[in-house]
Amino acid sequence: MATITIPRNLIKNDDLVVIPRREYEKMKSQMIPTHYLTGRAAGGLDKLVKNGLKEYKARKTESLESFLKRDYPRLYKKYAG
């Protein structure tokens, strides 16, 4: 078995993980991409989430089932019916 030396600056804070390349490629292919919003887009999304949480706490939201039944009856029949 080969011995390697890893510089200390790579392993500070226990941030080093060693896995086989095949496993890494498999994990990488299954990952969901992350998108970061900034500026207006981030502010708008924050506002939508805040309002949605307020409505949820005030019990002003409806179930997915009733929404599908009313607006998308085909989907309701296919997945919930």
Helices and strands as residue ranges (DSSP letters): H 8-11, G 12-14, H 21-30, H 39-57, H 64-71, H 73-75, I 76-80
